[in-house]
Amino acid sequence: MSNAVVTCYVDTFAVDVPEAFTCFSTWKPGKATNPTNAYFQVVGLGQGNYSYAWLDVETNTVPANCGNQSLCRKSIATETRNDGEATLRVTITDLDTGESKSAQATAFYNDGYN
């Protein structure tokens, strides 16, 4: 469990590659929608039985549709729409040993047109 990290990417029309801890994307007309979705996923876990508890760090709430799973999606808009950033934290618990770990990632979505 010590190798577990959160990756993220902001969904565009390109081939989006998840990055650990921090991800960046730029909106331009015809290249992505605005708003779009940021995807966060736990990687680096070995075989096992885990639970996942997600938290939206900006609002201190549980993100909708992000129940007990290793993947979470959050809507994100650019900074010109008063957003531009999404940070999610997850607490991972090994249900066999009781060990837990928290990890987080931040997605940035910038306006490359206006």
Secondary structure, DSSP 8 states (H G I E B T S, - for coil): -TT-EEEEEE--SS----EESEEEEEE-TTT--SSEEEEEEEE---SS-EEEEEEETTTTB--TT--SSSEEEEEE--GGGT--EEEEEEEEEETTT--EEEEEEEEEEEES--
